[in-house]
Amino acid sequence: MAFKFACQMSELPVGGVLRSPLGPGIALFNVDGEVFAVQEMCSHAGVSLADGYVEGDAVECVAHLASFSLRTGQPLCPPATVPLQTFAVKVVDEDVYVDVP
């Protein structure tokens, strides 16, 4: 895996969500200035989590209300049972990089 440029922090304000331009399947979340990258699609319903509800460091799917930790990818409540893939993130100056395969 290698860190690749994803966006600038100005494109991902606090509370913001961005579908990663690195290719399909990764969503970026800015939680109080900390950026998380997880697989975009809910592991339960196959719906984009970029359209979900973010509360704290968790995202809730709009389809069946499955909730996931943005830190670990672990499901926090049913009906989801399969964790999300997570990706390491680093911010250098104002540039956001994601460790992608």
Order of alpha helices (4+ residues) and beta strands (2+ residues): beta-beta-beta-beta-beta-beta-beta-beta-beta-beta-beta
